[in-house]
Amino acid sequence: MNRQQLEYFLAVAEHGSLGHAAVAAGVSQPSLSQALGTLEKEMGAALVRRVRRGAVLTPAGQAFVPHARLLLRELRRTGEAIGRLDGRPAGELDLVTTPVLAVDPCAPLLGRFRGLHPEVRVRVQVTDHDAEVRGILADGRAEVGLTYLPVDADGIVVRALGEHEIMAVFPPDEPPPPDPLPVRWLAGRETVGVTGHSRQRALLVDHLTAHGVRLRVTVEVAHREMVIPLVLAGAGMSFLAGKVARWAAGQGARVRRLDPPLRQRYGLAYVPGQLSPAARALADLAVAPEGAGHAAGASFGG
């Protein structure tokens, strides 16, 4: 079993097709098929079954996926350790996070990290569901996660970094709302919401419900990127956090703190004992005093 075989197998698992997997891996389909055949002989089991419109994993193949990811990561870590005897991180780093945290603190953290470690290639996965972060870490699809807290910590190390303050955001043409904004003032407001369930949405609903407030979601979108343009266009108010709220204020939206305030903690998560030198360097940078997260507490005008 070698690194190439593992990479080809995981490409098939990801793309569901030998042809697409070969394109992604940059090899011919016969070469990929031959490597898979050799891997299956070494494993003593069929891992992939060819079907009319692609390829599917057998039960043995599905069971092998998380182990293949971990094996491939260990091979990469070994190669990096041998190739960089000076101890400086190199190679690849896979990180998983959620949409809001991808903007803040992930983007500035990775900017500083790349400045310190330009030899490392970083791949960022973004999931809309906080609950998926732990599973992505556990099965080896990523080494490090940035996620909202709390996290089911069974087998996962969690290190708190900071918090986001969730803000109310209004169209620029509306009369200026109070600042800070009493939560009860929001009762019945027409709201732009995001489809699906997230920890932030649950936290917000609980906070409003505790103060007897129910919103009217009059526009619901599948993509978070639409929220700010819709608010700016007057489709309704919404809720944003961190630098996303600050960016909306810079575009003209009226952004207000809630009274009482609503804050959401975030942190770094990883599986202990499985960090590559690059992932360890990122974790150390994230929790360093100058790299800790900051609460989005600036005052917004308008």
FENQUI-V357223 format. One record per helix or strand of 2 or more residues. SS is the DSSP state (h for helix, s for strand). FROM is the first residue (numbers start at 0). TO is the last residue. If there is no record, write none. Layout:
ss = (SS:SS)
from = (FROM:FROM)
to = (TO:TO)
This chain:
ss = (h:h:h:s:s:h:s:h:s:h:s:s:s:h:s:h:s:h:s:h:s:s:s:h:h)
from = (2:17:28:47:53:58:90:98:119:130:143:156:180:182:189:198:215:224:236:241:253:257:262:276:288)
to = (14:24:42:50:56:82:96:115:125:137:147:169:181:185:193:209:220:231:240:249:255:258:269:286:290)
